[in-house]
Structure formats: structure tokens, C-alpha cells
Amino acid sequence: LWALVATFHPCVVGIQGIADAYHQILLQIQLYRPTNFSPIINHVASFAAHMLQQGTAAQYFILLIITDGEITDLDQTRQAIVNASNLPMSIIIVGVGEASF
């Protein structure tokens, strides 16, 4: 997941942008464990914090995580969500498959 952020521009516009990005990256990613969410939450939160510091409401960030595994860094993920709670961002986590979410 972290490699995905480093190689793919994380910002898209609108629902069509989300769908296009999903289709574009689908063949390039490889699912693996452990399933750590805190690094990607903190990464996107840094974008949102930067916008907040600029004093503009020009951008709002929605982090969509589609996962097939249980969160392995649950305490760190909780803290990352709490830390991001005052930023212009939302976090959506969708579990797919048979894991215990």
C-alpha cells in the first residue's frame, strides 16, 4: 500500500476520478500483509494539514481504503484517525472478502 502512494498521484477529482484511478492502478498493485493503515492515514493527513495551514478551504481529502485484511496496527490506526479528526478529510475503510473486519 505504501508503495502505491509513492508511485501514484493520490489526488483525483470526483467520482469519475476515483473510478479511473481504481481501474488504472488495479493491475499494478499486489495485496500483502501486514495490513497497516496508519502510514497511509498519516500520509494523507499531512496533505490535509498543509492545506489547513494555508488557511484556505480549497481542498477536502477523502481517503478510501479498500482492504481484504484485518487491520494489524489497530492502536496506531486509531491514533492516526484521532489525530486527523480536525483536518479537512474523511476516511472510508471498506472491507472485502471473508476476513473479520
C-alpha positions as CSV (number, residue, x, y, z in Angstrom):
1,L,0.0,0.0,0.0
2,W,2.8,2.5,0.9
3,A,4.5,1.8,-2.5
4,L,1.2,2.6,-4.2
5,V,1.2,6.1,-2.6
6,A,4.8,6.7,-3.7
7,T,4.2,5.7,-7.3
8,F,0.6,7.0,-7.9
9,H,-0.6,10.6,-7.6
10,P,-3.1,10.3,-4.7
11,C,-5.4,13.2,-5.7
12,V,-8.3,12.8,-8.0
13,V,-11.4,14.9,-8.7
14,G,-14.9,13.5,-8.4
15,I,-16.5,10.0,-8.6
16,Q,-15.2,9.5,-12.1
17,G,-11.7,10.4,-10.9
18,I,-12.0,7.7,-8.2
19,A,-13.2,5.1,-10.7
20,D,-10.5,6.0,-13.2
21,A,-7.7,5.8,-10.6
22,Y,-9.1,2.5,-9.3
23,H,-9.1,1.0,-12.8
24,Q,-5.6,2.4,-13.6
25,I,-3.9,1.0,-10.5
26,L,-5.8,-2.3,-10.2
27,L,-3.4,-4.2,-12.4
28,Q,-0.3,-2.7,-10.7
29,I,-1.0,-3.4,-7.1
30,Q,-0.3,-6.6,-5.1
31,L,-2.1,-7.3,-1.9
32,Y,0.1,-8.3,1.0
33,R,0.2,-8.4,4.8
34,P,0.6,-6.9,7.3
35,T,-2.4,-4.6,6.8
36,N,-1.1,-1.4,8.4
37,F,-3.4,1.6,7.8
38,S,-1.7,4.2,10.0
39,P,1.1,5.1,7.4
40,I,-1.4,5.9,4.7
41,I,-3.7,7.8,7.0
42,N,-0.8,9.9,8.3
43,H,0.4,10.5,4.8
44,V,-3.0,11.8,3.5
45,A,-3.4,13.8,6.8
46,S,-0.1,15.6,6.0
47,F,-1.7,16.8,2.7
48,A,-4.8,18.0,4.6
49,A,-2.8,19.6,7.4
50,H,-0.8,21.5,4.8
51,M,-4.0,22.9,3.2
52,L,-5.3,23.8,6.7
53,Q,-2.1,25.7,7.5
54,Q,-2.5,27.7,4.3
55,G,-5.8,29.0,5.7
56,T,-7.8,28.0,2.6
57,A,-10.7,25.6,2.2
58,A,-9.8,24.9,-1.4
59,Q,-9.4,21.2,-1.0
60,Y,-11.1,18.4,1.0
61,F,-9.5,15.0,1.1
62,I,-11.3,11.7,1.1
63,L,-9.2,8.6,1.8
64,L,-10.8,5.5,0.5
65,I,-9.1,2.3,1.7
66,I,-10.3,-1.0,0.2
67,T,-8.9,-3.9,2.1
68,D,-9.1,-7.6,2.2
69,G,-7.4,-8.0,5.5
70,E,-7.8,-7.2,9.2
71,I,-6.0,-4.1,10.5
72,T,-2.8,-5.2,12.0
73,D,-1.8,-1.8,13.5
74,L,-5.1,-1.1,15.2
75,D,-3.8,1.1,18.0
76,Q,-1.7,3.2,15.6
77,T,-4.6,3.4,13.2
78,R,-7.0,4.6,15.9
79,Q,-4.4,7.3,16.9
80,A,-3.9,8.4,13.3
81,I,-7.7,8.8,12.9
82,V,-7.9,10.8,16.1
83,N,-5.0,13.0,15.0
84,A,-6.7,13.6,11.6
85,S,-10.1,14.3,13.1
86,N,-9.7,18.1,13.0
87,L,-8.4,18.1,9.4
88,P,-10.4,18.7,6.2
89,M,-10.5,15.0,5.4
90,S,-12.7,11.9,5.7
91,I,-11.6,8.3,6.0
92,I,-13.6,5.5,4.5
93,I,-12.5,1.9,5.0
94,V,-14.2,-0.9,3.0
95,G,-13.6,-4.5,3.8
96,V,-13.9,-7.0,1.0
97,G,-13.6,-10.8,1.3
98,E,-14.1,-13.1,4.2
99,A,-11.7,-11.5,6.8
100,S,-13.1,-10.5,10.2
101,F,-13.4,-6.7,9.9
